[in-house]
Amino acid sequence: MITSPRAVDESTRKQRAYQIMDAAAELLLKWGYGKVTIDDVARQAGIGKGTIYLHWKNREELFYSVLMREQLAAVEEQVDVMRRDPREILLHRICGMKVRAAMKRPLLKAVVQSDPEVLGRLIKGLTATDLARLVGAVSTEYFQVLMDHGLVRQDLPINELIYYIGAVTMGFLTADQYLGAFAGLPSAERQVEMMEEAVERTFGLPPTQEALEKAAPAVIAMFDRSWQSYHDYLSGAYRTDKGATE
């Protein structure tokens, strides 16, 4: 089988783009967005500065791609789990998956916590992007599906439910910052289990198998759309028709 030159070029561009994003991610965690330059990334990746501009117009676009790659990997894992077991669409399970993903991906945790030391002014851009609006729309649709199938409490409007759940999960994600001085804190996994228990008891309703089987396809389809949007955004990094701007 003969591989076309175009396919080889595409593979090479993707490999090079990921090499650059690996370098950028490492420096972002080490120094924070405000201190990392394109020159720094080029040195870390072992390439010329101009090569980076073949993929991204500016530094901000590069680092957005780094963060989108983290989101893409996390959503892939979530979809795989939900396909294997419909119970994974339940609110407390989804929250648990998201927190576990953040715990093992420092950059994703920085996004969830809006960490200014790591992300700097990228935070404002993230909240204003089309992808951020997509995530908000998916969240609203997700809760509507759960409500329609009796899988979550019915006495709150969706916007209040989203805020309520966000406050609970953020509390677990940030508690160590305030309670770290106390001895005997639970392990990271135990913290996630406690968070899942809190979410299930506060917001969940006992699921029936019928409700799970009816709701699961709609929820998985939402996450598939989210995955596709992250993928499409990230794929733009492999194009070589961009003009460079500082």
Secondary structure, DSSP 8 states (H G I E B T S, - for coil): ----HHHHHHHHHHHHHHHHHHHHHHHHHHH-GGG--HHHHHHHHTS-HHHHHTT-SSHHHHHHHHHHHHHHHHHHHHHHHHHH-GGGGSHHHHHHHHHHHHHH-HHHHHHHHT-HHHHTTHHHHHHHSHHHHHHHHHHHHHHHHHHHTT-B-SSS-HHHHHHHHHHHHHHHHHHHHHHTTSTT---HHHHHHHHHHHHHHHHB----HHHHHHHHHHHHHHHHHHHHHHHHHHHGGG-S------
